[in-house]
Amino acid sequence: MASHSTGFNSGLDIGKSYYVATANPAPDHPALAGDVEADLVVVGGGCTGLSAALHAAERGLKVVLLEGGKIGWGASGRNGGQMIPGLRKGSRGLVKTFGPERAKALFDLAFEARELVLDIIERHGISCDLRLTGHLVGAVGRSDVRDFEEEAECLAKVMKFTDVEILSASQARQMVDTSYQGAVYERLGGHMHPLNYTLGLARAAVGAGVVIHENSVAVRLEREPSIRVFTDKGSVRARHVVLAGDALLKGLEPRVNSRIMPVGNYIVATEPLEGARNVIPANVAVSDTLFVVNYYRMSADGRLLFGGGERYTPSPPADIAGFVRPHMEKTFPQLKGCRIDHAWGGLVSVTTSRLPHVGHYGEVYFAHGYSGKGVILSTLSGKLLAEAITGDASRLDLFSTLTPLPFPGGTALRGPLYVLGMLWYAMRDRLGH
Ligand SMILES: Cc1cc2nc3c(=O)[nH]c(=O)nc-3n(C[C@H](O)[C@H](O)[C@H](O)COP(=O)(O)OP(=O)(O)OC[C@H]3O[C@@H](n4cnc5c(N)ncnc54)[C@H](O)[C@@H]3O)c2cc1C
């Protein structure tokens, strides 16, 4: 893969990430030059946009995809790689908001994301260090364990889902070498190399006939008399557009952008940890119950990939490794002073309800705001968009009932008000709830 240290989505040190250092070879895609026509134009070369493009092309549409930077250099190629089935909101929250029947339908649909991603990986032979070892959530407080038990009960009763196991503190410790009060183990979770998955999805999309243009920032969207997306060197006229820019989309469509808030999140990769220093003997993906969540897993070559710490200001910390290290060493004191080989960050797009925002305004389709749980949901959402565009909107309509409320104060005030709220919860983390 060609290195591009500057450019549209090259901020927060993505070029220094473990994923870029271990990326599978991938072709460059030329920038858009001139005016072209298609059935569908997709803005954004992450998993949402690539999946929408792939599935639309498989259904016979002529698709052009515009990526402002490099394929996968948004959240899709720099995240924790944790495959966590379901939605960010627990089943009790879903039942409370939507009632048992709709909650179960939404839960089942979201759960399909896992099978879809596994099927794509197999069908297209994507090499992405897939590990189906499960996902463990460590309880930081005692009340979290009670919470897990109630959640497991609702999962079993309403969702008819029993693939979770409540673990005692000592059982949890056998899987991950840190102190939790207990844990919930989700057997169907896992982890993977997200950039290599995204590059594989791009290869599959091209194989299905999608034309990809990198370094092609969509700067303007015209809706009348027909859809036309402009870059500074050309345009794509089409019957439909998918906006899949997530946290980076900005002002292209204000109705879409006003429902998400970008939050900076940071990750490190340690030196390879051998023998007793392998802190996750069960090789599961792990997160904890803190509001500013710590999430971590081992890479295929034995490094700890640890994400921790958020920032609600637009600028990243000057020293990302120094920013994440205290979170990592608090979880694993035994790793004090270990070498950090890679440190980078990304923007997570969060919504007021922590549920995704998907749907369409006429022929303008969108999906984003997975609130830190988008590794597999993004691929599903892209497929639902493609289904709707090609004539079957039933599943997109169901998913779009999740629509979160806009941020109070709109785009102008969402920053300051949201930051105040976040800082309050982050302080509760530090005070022990
Ligand atoms: C640090 C971090 C860790 C995370 N960890 C996890 C995790 O472990 N598990 C999990 O489930 N989720 C995680 N997430 C969330 C997950 O990565 C995202 O929800 C998901 O990748 C979103 O995919 P996407 O395709 O919608 O957006 P992206 O992957 O961000 O893709 C959007 C693309 O659109 C492009 N774009 C934007 N605007 C324009 C424009 N105007 N013109 C052209 N192109 C444009 C961008 O350059 C970008 O490539 C994490 C996110 C971050 C940032």
Ligand as a Chemical Component Dictionary entry (heavy atoms), coordinates in Angstrom:
data_LIG
# 
_chem_comp.id                   LIG 
_chem_comp.type                 NON-POLYMER 
_chem_comp.pdbx_formal_charge   0 
_chem_comp.three_letter_code    LIG 
# 
loop_
_chem_comp_atom.comp_id 
_chem_comp_atom.atom_id 
_chem_comp_atom.alt_atom_id 
_chem_comp_atom.type_symbol 
_chem_comp_atom.charge 
_chem_comp_atom.model_Cartn_x 
_chem_comp_atom.model_Cartn_y 
_chem_comp_atom.model_Cartn_z 
_chem_comp_atom.pdbx_ordinal 
LIG C1  C1  C 0 -10.178 4.522  17.601 1  
LIG C2  C2  C 0 -11.445 3.779  17.306 2  
LIG C3  C3  C 0 -11.651 2.518  17.871 3  
LIG C4  C4  C 0 -12.825 1.805  17.600 4  
LIG N1  N1  N 0 -12.935 0.532  18.064 5  
LIG C5  C5  C 0 -14.020 -0.203 17.727 6  
LIG C6  C6  C 0 -14.089 -1.581 18.118 7  
LIG O1  O1  O 0 -13.150 -2.155 18.679 8  
LIG N2  N2  N 0 -15.228 -2.267 17.812 9  
LIG C7  C7  C 0 -16.270 -1.687 17.133 10 
LIG O2  O2  O 0 -17.282 -2.355 16.877 11 
LIG N3  N3  N 0 -16.198 -0.392 16.686 12 
LIG C8  C8  C 0 -15.089 0.351  16.951 13 
LIG N4  N4  N 0 -14.984 1.625  16.490 14 
LIG C9  C9  C 0 -16.065 2.171  15.629 15 
LIG C10 C10 C 0 -15.940 1.708  14.174 16 
LIG O3  O3  O 0 -14.611 1.758  13.761 17 
LIG C11 C11 C 0 -16.800 2.608  13.262 18 
LIG O4  O4  O 0 -18.117 2.631  13.754 19 
LIG C12 C12 C 0 -16.863 2.126  11.815 20 
LIG O5  O5  O 0 -15.585 1.818  11.337 21 
LIG C13 C13 C 0 -17.509 3.186  10.934 22 
LIG O6  O6  O 0 -17.366 2.805  9.576  23 
LIG P1  P1  P 0 -17.805 3.795  8.426  24 
LIG O7  O7  O 0 -17.515 3.151  7.147  25 
LIG O8  O8  O 0 -19.199 4.239  8.686  26 
LIG O9  O9  O 0 -16.899 5.098  8.647  27 
LIG P2  P2  P 0 -15.348 5.296  8.311  28 
LIG O10 O10 O 0 -14.610 4.038  8.387  29 
LIG O11 O11 O 0 -14.877 6.454  9.133  30 
LIG O12 O12 O 0 -15.350 5.705  6.795  31 
LIG C14 C14 C 0 -15.776 6.969  6.347  32 
LIG C15 C15 C 0 -14.931 7.324  5.154  33 
LIG O13 O13 O 0 -15.546 8.411  4.495  34 
LIG C16 C16 C 0 -14.543 9.265  4.021  35 
LIG N5  N5  N 0 -15.159 10.583 3.841  36 
LIG C17 C17 C 0 -15.741 11.377 4.782  37 
LIG N6  N6  N 0 -16.199 12.509 4.238  38 
LIG C18 C18 C 0 -15.912 12.444 2.915  39 
LIG C19 C19 C 0 -16.120 13.332 1.826  40 
LIG N7  N7  N 0 -16.729 14.503 1.975  41 
LIG N8  N8  N 0 -15.700 12.949 0.598  42 
LIG C20 C20 C 0 -15.092 11.739 0.412  43 
LIG N9  N9  N 0 -14.847 10.869 1.422  44 
LIG C21 C21 C 0 -15.250 11.224 2.656  45 
LIG C22 C22 C 0 -13.476 9.222  5.088  46 
LIG O14 O14 O 0 -12.226 9.586  4.582  47 
LIG C23 C23 C 0 -13.527 7.766  5.536  48 
LIG O15 O15 O 0 -12.598 6.962  4.875  49 
LIG C24 C24 C 0 -13.837 2.378  16.768 50 
LIG C25 C25 C 0 -13.629 3.640  16.189 51 
LIG C26 C26 C 0 -12.446 4.319  16.452 52 
LIG C27 C27 C 0 -12.226 5.656  15.793 53 
# 
loop_
_chem_comp_bond.comp_id 
_chem_comp_bond.atom_id_1 
_chem_comp_bond.atom_id_2 
_chem_comp_bond.value_order 
_chem_comp_bond.pdbx_ordinal 
LIG C1  C2  SING 1  
LIG C2  C3  SING 2  
LIG C2  C26 DOUB 3  
LIG C3  C4  DOUB 4  
LIG C4  N1  SING 5  
LIG C4  C24 SING 6  
LIG N1  C5  DOUB 7  
LIG C5  C6  SING 8  
LIG C5  C8  SING 9  
LIG C6  O1  DOUB 10 
LIG C6  N2  SING 11 
LIG N2  C7  SING 12 
LIG C7  O2  DOUB 13 
LIG C7  N3  SING 14 
LIG N3  C8  DOUB 15 
LIG C8  N4  SING 16 
LIG N4  C9  SING 17 
LIG N4  C24 SING 18 
LIG C9  C10 SING 19 
LIG C10 O3  SING 20 
LIG C10 C11 SING 21 
LIG C11 O4  SING 22 
LIG C11 C12 SING 23 
LIG C12 O5  SING 24 
LIG C12 C13 SING 25 
LIG C13 O6  SING 26 
LIG O6  P1  SING 27 
LIG P1  O7  DOUB 28 
LIG P1  O8  SING 29 
LIG P1  O9  SING 30 
LIG O9  P2  SING 31 
LIG P2  O10 DOUB 32 
LIG P2  O11 SING 33 
LIG P2  O12 SING 34 
LIG O12 C14 SING 35 
LIG C14 C15 SING 36 
LIG C15 O13 SING 37 
LIG C15 C23 SING 38 
LIG O13 C16 SING 39 
LIG C16 N5  SING 40 
LIG C16 C22 SING 41 
LIG N5  C17 SING 42 
LIG N5  C21 SING 43 
LIG C17 N6  DOUB 44 
LIG N6  C18 SING 45 
LIG C18 C19 SING 46 
LIG C18 C21 DOUB 47 
LIG C19 N7  SING 48 
LIG C19 N8  DOUB 49 
LIG N8  C20 SING 50 
LIG C20 N9  DOUB 51 
LIG N9  C21 SING 52 
LIG C22 O14 SING 53 
LIG C22 C23 SING 54 
LIG C23 O15 SING 55 
LIG C24 C25 DOUB 56 
LIG C25 C26 SING 57 
LIG C26 C27 SING 58 
# 
